[in-house]
Amino acid sequence: MKRILRALLALYDFFAGDAILLAGTLIAFAAAFLLARVATNLLAAVAFVCLIVASLAVTLAREAGGGPR
């Protein structure tokens, strides 16, 4: 069991490295998918980029402020 948890942690560190980036990316993909089905693709693309940039900004602000990891 410990080996599986270490493997999952290694995958998490490889793909995201940060919970805010991972959550922001997942939310951005979900929002873009839903908006593409309901609204125009342009709106979905703008929302996707804005959500990704917002998650990066929150992560950078936390890093610059010395907040908890």
DAFENPE-V710938 format. One record per backbone hydrogen bond with DSSP energy under -0.5 kcal/mol. NH is the residue of the N-H (numbers start at 1). CO is the residue of the C=O. E is the energy in kcal/mol with one decimal. If there is no record, write none. Layout:
nh=[NH	NH]
co=[CO	CO]
e=[E	E]
This chain:
nh=[5	6	7	8	9	10	11	12	13	14	15	16	17	22	23	24	25	26	27	28	29	30	31	32	33	34	35	36	37	38	39	44	45	46	47	48	49	50	51	52	53	54	55	56	57	58	59	60	61	62	63	64	65	66	66	67]
co=[1	2	3	4	5	6	7	8	9	10	11	12	12	18	19	20	21	22	23	24	25	26	27	28	29	30	31	32	33	34	35	40	41	42	43	44	45	46	47	48	49	50	51	52	53	54	55	56	57	58	59	60	61	62	63	62]
e=[-2.2	-2.2	-1.9	-2.5	-2.3	-2.2	-2.2	-2.4	-2.7	-2.0	-2.7	-2.8	-1.8	-2.2	-2.8	-2.7	-2.3	-2.3	-2.6	-2.3	-2.5	-2.2	-2.7	-2.5	-2.2	-2.4	-2.8	-2.3	-1.3	-1.5	-3.4	-1.7	-2.5	-2.5	-2.4	-2.3	-2.4	-2.5	-2.4	-2.1	-2.6	-2.3	-2.1	-2.1	-2.6	-2.4	-2.0	-2.8	-2.5	-2.1	-2.4	-2.7	-2.1	-0.7	-0.6	-2.5]
